[in-house]
Amino acid sequence: MKYINEFFEGCRVNGIYLCKHRQSAVTKNGKPYENVILQDKTGTIDGKIWDPNSQGIEDFDSLDYIEIVGDVNSFAGALQISIKRVRKAQEGEYNPADYLPVSKRDIEEMYQELLRYIQSVKNPYLQQLLQIYYVKNESFIKRFKFNSAAKSVHHGFVGGLLEHTVSVTKLCDYYCNSYPMLNRDLLITAAIFHDIGKTQELSAFPVNDYTDDGQLLGHIMIGAEMVHDAARQIPGFPAKLESELKHCILAHHGELEYGSPKKPALVEAAALNLADNTDAKMETFREIFDGAGEQNDWLGYNRLFESNIRKTSK
C-alpha cells in the first residue's frame, strides 16, 4: 500500500485505509457529497466523495476499513483526495498495525523498564499499590500499554501513555539522585501513577477520543480516585501517605489554569510537574520536527509554546 505521507499532488491511490470519520454535507448548489478523513500509521488526509450515489461507491461508516480508488489534489494549500470508488474491506484483508500511529520504541521493552522502576520502590505500601495495577491487573496492563497519552498535543499514539510515563519516571529518578531532599519512593510512585487516569479518560484506538468520564471528570481526578480505590485494598495504608501521593497527582499540571485542582505544595509534586512539563514539551518539538521533514524554515505558531518555532541551524 502507499502510505499517506507518500501522497503527492496528481497521484492515483488504490488501497485500503481506515475511515476515521465520515460526514454528509451539501455544496452551495445543494448537491450532496461526503466528507471523509482517511488514516494510516503515517497520518491522515481529507477526502471527498462528490457523488455518493455513483456506481462503485459502497456503503461504509466511520471506523470501517475501506478500499478506495481516488486522485490526490491540492486545495487551500493542503492535499486532499477525490474518491472515485469505495469498497468496505473485510477482516483479514488488512493489518490494523498499518493504520494506527505507534510508538517508535518497543512497547514490551518499555514496560520492562517501568517494572524495574516499580521494583526499586522500597516502601511496602507503595510497592503493594503499584503491584495492584501494574503487575496483577492484566486487563489494566493491556489497556495501559495500548493507550495514548493525549487525543492530540503529545504522545497521541499507541504506546504513548507508556512512553510518556517511562520518560517522566526517568526524569524523576534523575531528580532524586541530584536532590537528596526528595522522597524517592513517593516521587517514583507518583510519576508512574500521574497519568493513570488517561486509561479511562480516553477511549481505545482507533477512536482515541474523550469518554464521558474524560469529559466530566478528567484524567487528574480519575487518577486520584484510582489510587484511592487501590489504597483501600491494602490493610493499614497510611492516610497521610495516600494524601501526599494523591496531591502529587492532583498538582502535576502545576497551575490551576492548566487543569490542576491544586498547585504543588510538596517538593515531590513540584518535581513531578517539572518532569511532566519537560517531557510533554520535548515530545511536542520532536513531533513537529518529524512532521516538517526536511523543511528548515520557520514552522509556524504553536499554541503550547505560544511562539513561532523552527529547527536549530546546523
Secondary structure, DSSP 8 states (H G I E B T S, - for coil): ---GGG--TT-EEEEEEEEEEEEEEE-TTS-EEEEEEEEETTEEEEEEES-TTSTTB----TT-EEEEEEEEEEETTEEEEEEEEEEE--TTSS-GGGTS-B-SS-HHHHHHHHHHHHHT---HHHHHHHHHHHTS-HHHHHHHHH--S-SSSS--SBTHHHHHHHHHHHHHHHHHHH-TTS-HHHHHHHHHHTTTTHHHHB--TTT--B-HHHHHT-HHHHHHHHHHHHHTTSTT--HHHHHHHHHHHHTTT-SGGGT-SS---SHHHHHHHHHHHHHHHHHHHHHHHHHHTT--S---EETTTTEE------
